[in-house]
């Protein structure tokens, strides 16, 4: 799996996140279902994370998929 890098601003600071393409696709789908932008969804994940943001996003996606 190839990593795909995206840049965004979190809490006023530019940062980049690297995730596998399948995780980006799932993140976009979850955001759409929740009527949010991917940026808004990442911001909400960032507020509650412990540790690395990319890892927190992956865990959030897996937990979301297990709920369905």
N, C-alpha and C positions, 0 to 999 in steps of 0.2 A: 504494500500500500504506500502510495506517495503522500507526503505531507504537503499541505497547502497552507500558505501563510497569509494572514489578513491583518491589516493595521486598523486600529480604532483608538478612540479616546475614552479613557476610564478615569473618573475622578479628576478630570482636568489634565491628564497626562497621556501622551501618545504611547501606545504599546502595540505589540504584535503578538498574535496567537498562531501557533502552528498546530493544525489538526489534520488527520487523515480526511480525504475527500468524503468518505462515507459519513463521518461525523458532521462535516459541514452541511451535507444534504439533510441529515436528520435534524440538525439544529434549525435549519431554515423551515423545515416542515413543522416542528414544534412551535416556532415563533408564529408561523402563519395560523396554526390552530388556535393559538392564544391571542390572536389579533395584535401581535407585537412585532416590532422590527427585531432583527437579529441583535442589533445594538442594545435595545431595551432588555432583551432576554439575557444577554451576556452581563449587562449591568446588574440585573437581579441575582444572577448566579454569583457574581463577584462580591456582592454584599454579604453573602452567607458562607463563602468558601473558607476552607482551612487548607493552606498549602497552595500548590501550583494551580493557576487558573485553567490551563489546558486540561489538566487532570480533573479538576472540578467540573468542567464542561462535559467531559466524557462520562463521568459518574452521573451527572444530571441526566444526560441522554439515556444511559442504560436504565436508570431508575424510572424515567418516563416511559420507556418501552416496556418495562416489566409491569407497569400499572395498567397497560392496555390489554 
